[in-house]
Structure formats: structure tokens, C-alpha cells
Amino acid sequence: RSSSSSSNNNSSKSNSNSNNNPTNANSDTGLGSAFLSSLPPSHQMLLLSFLMFLFFGLHNILQEAIVHLLSSIAPSSSPLSPLTPQLVKSLQSEGTVMLGYAEVTGVLLFSYLERVYVAKEEGLAHAAPLGAYSLLTLCLFASSTLCNASLSYINFPTKVVFRSCKLVPTMLIATIVNKRRFASYEYACALSICAGLVLFALADYRLDPVKLNGTGLALVSGSVVADAILPNAQERLFRRGSSRLEVTVWSNFFSFVAMTVMTNLTGTLRNFCLLMYYNRTVALYVGVYTVLSYVSISCYMTLVKRFGGVAAVLLTTARKAMTLVLSFMLFPKGFSWLYVHGSLLVLGAVMVASIFKKLGIGKEGGRDGRKSGFGTSKGGRLLVRI
């Protein structure tokens, strides 16, 4: 008993010391953290919410603007210009992949700088063996590539709604692989999401039966499945002692290498660089988009760290609704009330499922006493394309 008591006292002291230690891994040491800490909590929430809406809004607007620029490129009439009809056609069909390349590049660069100059870690140090990053790299590569490639075939609102539906494949994977049972509200939310997706696809079909492309739906669905596997792959690395920034740097580094090889083999990287050289508007948009990819996600992560997952879920749902509204306002396209109904079903179900999970409602329903629900890992959101 005495040894147990002393060990408990020692552990409580060590926990207290670690909590008081400003270099503790759980402390907020990011850029601007000192300024945020000097503000009242209500002001912190308002400022972070404003920044998240601002930067994610700009990020999504730029993403759709770049897609529209690519689709409106015309071949040059000059015989000396490299913008031939064949190159333009290739960029219009494959150029959206470069959006994922820009995201990976931005996150890799700035997470490395944050790790070295803010977190004071060695930039390329790793606790987990590099071979352990294979599954995570594959999922991240697939998520980014398939998601952005789908924009060549489907409109932006459809992509946003489909990307919100990670719950469904996550539940399917957990049910098939882990034989896990879920709470009744999770099954209800999954059905609501499926119904919302059907309404969105039906709206696309009603507006333009010819333009609705099954390839685009298959690509974005594949990216959602990859996103569903990401948390489990991240969690395995965190259990090996890897930090959030380590996982972010190495997974994006391997994805960057893979995407560089792929786009070089297909010629897309060379063609896109030529386009940016001759079209400075595209170059400016892509440069700003690369920076915003990291800044917007960092705002979200700071919000989660300071105010928890429930507040982040509510604001993320509102942010996605704002993204859909801005998409229809700034980039005119066919409209159907089925879009509204489908969005309400999908975003509402995602919000309810996430909040219930954060509050621990219905978590005793797992098989063999295991917690039911779809897992998310610490810091994992930084690796997921939003």
C-alpha cells in the first residue's frame, strides 16, 4: 500500500510538473499563442472563429477560381508559345491534380519551419521507423490526388458535400475489419448522409444529365475512403512516440515525392509550370493557395486545442455551409433546392454524430466492451484535406 501510495504521489507530482512546464507537448506553442493567451477566452474564440472562416473561405474560393481558370484557358495563336491545343486540353483534364500538389508542398514546407523554429525539434528527426509511414502516405496521397482530380468532372459544391461524409466508410471499415457495432444515432446519421448524397447527385442529374460524370463521383468517393483510414494510420504512429509535427512533416514529404514522380511521368508538372510562367494570374493564385492551405488548417488546430472538439465541429459545419453559399454566389451555376435539402441532411448528420461522439453519448455499445464510434487521432486533422 505504501509503495502504491508513494507511486501515486510521485505520478501526481510529475503530472503537475508537466502541466506547469511551458514546453510540455500539450501546451500551445504555435505562432501567436502568446498574444492569444493574453486575451479573454471569449475574445480568443471570436478571433479564432473569424480567422478560420476568413482563411478557409479564401482557400476554397481560390480553389474554385483556379478550377475555373484552368477550364477557360485558350490555346495561344503564337507559334512560339508552348500553350498548344494539346497542352491546354491536358491541363483542363489533369491540371486540378496540381491543387493537391500545392497543398502538400505548403503543408510540408511550413510544418517543417514550424517544427524547427517554433517547436524547436530537429526537422527530419523521427521516433517511428520510416517504413511505418507507408500506409499513411498512401492514404494521404490518395486523398489529396483523388479529391482534386474529381474537380475536373464534378462541381465544387458536390465535392464539398461528398468530402463531409467520412462517417459512412469509417463505419463500414470498422464493421467489416473490427466487427464493431455502433450506437443507434450513428446508424441514423449514416442513413441521413447517404440520403443527402443521393439528393445531391439527383440535383446534378436534373440540371445537366450529360455533364454528371460517374468518374468524378468515384474519385471523390475514393478520397473519402482514404480519409476514413487516415486516423487509424496516424494513431499507430502516435503510439510509437511520434509528435504531430513529425507525422505531418514525414507523411507530407513522402506524399510530395510520390506526387512529384507521378506528375513528372505524366507531364502535368511541366505543363503546369509552363502555364504559371505564361499566366501570372494562375501563378499568383496557386502561390497564395499554397500558403492558405497551411494557415487555415493551423487556425482550426488552434481552435481545437483551446476550445475542444465540439466548438470546432459546430464552426466547421457552419464554415462548410458558408463555402457552399459562396460557391453559388461567386461562381454562378445551376441551382436546385435538392442541393439545399441534401446539404442539410449531410452537414446536419455530420454535426450531430461528431457532437454526440465528443460528449461520449452511446459509447457503451461496442462489442466486447469496446468503445463504439469512429476514431480520430490526436492532431490528425492537420493531415486531412478539408
N, C-alpha and C positions, 0 to 999 in steps of 0.2 A: 504493500500500500504506500509506504513512504517513498519508494522508488518511483511508483506511478505518479504520486503527488508531485515529487520534485521534477519529474519529466514534464508534467503538465505545466508547472510553473515556468520551467525553462522555455517550453514552447510558446507560452503566452507572452513571455518577455521578448523572445525572438520575433514573434509576430508584431508586438508593439514597436520594437525597434525598426522592423522592416517597413511598417506603416509610416513611421516618422522619418524614414530615410528618403530624402528627395530623389535619390537615384533609383528608388525601387522600380521594378519593371512595370508595376501597375500605375505608377504616377504619370501624370500628363506632362511630358517634356517637349511637346511639339512647338513649332513656331507660333508665337503669340500667346502661349499658355500663361505666361506671367501677367500679361495685360488682361486676359480673360479672368484670371483668378482675382484680380483687383476689383472686378465688377460684381454687383449683387447678382444672385442666381437668376432672377427674372430678366435682368439685362443681358446676361450671358445667353439665356435661351432665345431671347428676341434677336440678338446679334447673330448667333449661330444659325438660327432658322432663316433669317434674311440672307445670309451668305450662302447657305445651302440652296435655297430657291434661286438665288441670283446665278451662282456658278453652274448649277445643274441645268438651269434654264438656258443659259448661254451655250453650254456644252451641247444640249440637244438641238437647239436652233442651228448651231453651226454644223452639226452632223447632217441635218436635213438639207441645209443650204449647200453643203458640199455635194450631196447626192444630186440635187437639182443642177448644180454647176456641171457635174460630170455628164448628166443626161442632155445638157444643152450645148455641149461642145460641138463646134463645127470644124470640119477639115479646113486647113489653110489652103488658099489658092496659090500661094507662092511655091514654086518648085523646090526652093531651098529649105522650106520649112519641114521639120520632121513630123508635123501633125498631119499625117496622111490619113485617108479614109479608113485604112485597115487599123492604124494605131488608135484612132478615135473610137472605132467600134469596139476594140479590145478594152479600152478604158471604160466605156459605158457598161460593158458586161462584167468586167472584173475589177474595176477601179475601187469599188466600195470595200474590197478586202484591205486596202491601204488604210482605211479608218482604224481597223483593228491593229494594224502595224504601228500607226501613230500612237494609239492608246498604250500599247505595250512599251513602246520607246519612251513615252513620257513617264509612265509609272516606274520603269526601270531606272531611268536617269535620276528622277527626283527622290525616289526611295533610297537610292544609293547615297545621294548627297545628304539626305536626312539621317541616314544611318551613320555616316562618317562625322558630320559636323554638328548634328543635334543630339543624337543618341550616344555619340562617342564610341561606337562599335567599329570593329575592323570591317571594312567594306565588303570583303569577299570571304570572311570567316564563316564557318558553318559547323553547327553542332551535329546535325544529321548527315549521314553519308549522302553524297550527291546522287547516288543511284536511287535513293528513296524519293527523289523528285520526279521520277518518270511518269507516274500516274497523274500527279498534279499538273505537270507540264502539259501532258496530253489533253487533259480536261480544259485547262486554261487556253491552250492553243485552239482546240475545237470550239470552245465557247466564243472566243473573240472572232475567229475566222468565219464560222458559220453564221453568227449573228449579223456581222457587217455584210457578208456576201448576200444575205437574204434581201437586203435593201435594193438590190438590182432587180428584184422580182415582186416585192410587196411594198405597200406604202408604209410610211413611218408609224402612224397610229397602230396599225396591225402588229408591227414589230414590238412596240412598247407593251401592248396588252399581252401578247404571247410570252414576252420575256418576264412578265409578272407571275407566271404560272409554274414556278419551280416546285410548288407543293405536290402537284399530281405525279410527276415522275419520281420525286423523292419518296412518296408513299408507295409507289409501285415497286421501286428498287428495294425498299426496306421490307415490304411484304414478301417479295419473291426470294430475296437473298437471306434476310434475317428472320423470316417467318414472324414478323412483328404485327401486332394488332394495334389499331389506333382508336382514339376516342371518337364518339359519335359525331361531335361537332366537326372533326377533321374530315370525315367522310362527307358530311353535308357541304362543307366548304369546297371539297374536291369536285362534287357534283355541280356546285354553283359555278366554279371555274370552267368546267367543261361546257356547261350551257352558255356561258359568256363567250367562249371561244367559237362555238357554233354560230352564235348570233353575229359575231364579228366577221367570220368567213362568209356567212349568208349575206351580210351587207355588201361586202366586196363583190360577191357574185351578182347581186341585184344591180349594182351600179355599173359594173363592166364585166359581163360573163367571160369575155375573151381575155381580158387582162389578168383575171385571177389565175395565179400560177401556183400549181401544186409544188413546184420546186422550191419556191420561196417559203411556203409553209413548212416543207420538210426541213429546210436549212435552219429556220428559226427554232423549230421543234428540237432538232438535234443539238442546238446550242443550249436550250433549256435543260435537256438531259445531262449535258456536260456540266452545267451549273449545279445540277442536283447532286452530282458525285463530288463536286469540289469540297464541300465542308468536311466530309469523311476523310478525304485525302489530306486536307490541311490539318485535321485533328491528329492524324498519325504522326505528322511532323512536329506538332506542338508537344506531343507526348515524348518525343525524343529530345526535348530541351531547346528546340529552335524558337527564336524570337519572331515576332510578327514581321519585323523588317527583314530578317534573314530569309524567311519564307517568301516574302514579297520580291526581294532582290533576285534570288536564285530562280524562282519559278518564272519570273518575267524575263530573266536572262536567257534561260533555255528556250522559252517561247519566242523571244526575239531572234535567236539563232535559227530556230526552225522556220519562222516566217521569212527571215532573210533568204534562206536557202530556197524555200518554195517560190517566193516572188521573183527571185533571180532566175530560177529554172523556167518559169512561165513567161518571163519578160515583163511582168507587171511592174516591178520595182523600177526598172529602167524607164519604161514608158511613163510612169507617174512622175519620176524626177524630171523628165523632159517636159511634161505638162506644166509642172510647177516653175520651171525655168522660163517658159514662154507665157505662162499665165500667172501673173503675180498675185491676182486675187485668190486663186486656189492655194498658192504658197502661203499667203498671209492667213487664210482660214485654217489651213492644216497646222501651221505653227501655233496659232492661238488654241486650236482644238487640242493639241498635244499637251499644252500647259494645263488647260482646264480639266483634262482627264484626271490629273493627279490632284489639283486643288479642290475640285468638287468632292472627290472621294475622301480627302483629308478632312473636309468640313463635316461630312457625315460621320466619320470615325470619331472626331472630337465630340460631336453631339451624343453619340452612343456612350462614350466613356464618361461624360459628365452628367447625363440625364437619363441613361438607361435605354433599353430596347423599345419599351412601349412608346415613349415620346418619339423615338426615331421612326417607328413603324407608322405612326399617325402622320408625321410630317412627310415621310416618303410616299405614302399613299396620296396625300394632298399634292405633293410635287409631281407625281405621275399624272394626276388629273390635270394639273396646270400644263404639263407637257402636251397632253392631247388637245387641250383648248388652244394653246399657242400654235400647234401644228396646223389646225384647221383655220386659224385666223391669219397667220403669216404666209402659209403656203396653201392657197385655195385648192380644194379638191372636192370631189363628190361627197355629199353628206347624206346620211341616213340615220333615223332615230334608233335603228338597230345598233349603231355604234355606241350611242349613249347607254342603252339598256345592257349591252354586252360589257361595257366598261364598268358600270355599276355592279354587275354580278361578279366580275373578276376582281376588281380592286377592293370591293367590299368583302369578298370572301378571304382574300389575302390578308386584309387588315384584321378581320375577326380571328382568323387562325393564328396570326402572329401574336396578337394581344393575349389571346387565351393561353398560348404557349408560354409567353413571358410571365403571366400571372400564375402558371402552374395548374390551370384548370384541366381536369381529366387526365392527369399524368399517371394515374394508378392503373391504367387499363392495359399496360403492356404484358406480354406473355412472360411467364416465369418471373414476375415481379419487376421486369424491366420497364423503364420509363417509356411511355409511348410518345409519339410526336416526331417531327422531323428535326434532325440535329443541325445546329450551327456551331461553328467553332470560333474560339476567341480570335478576334482580329480578322476573321476570314472574309469579311465583307470587302476588305481592301482589294482582294484578288478577283472579285466578281465584277463583270461588266454590267453596269446599271443602265 
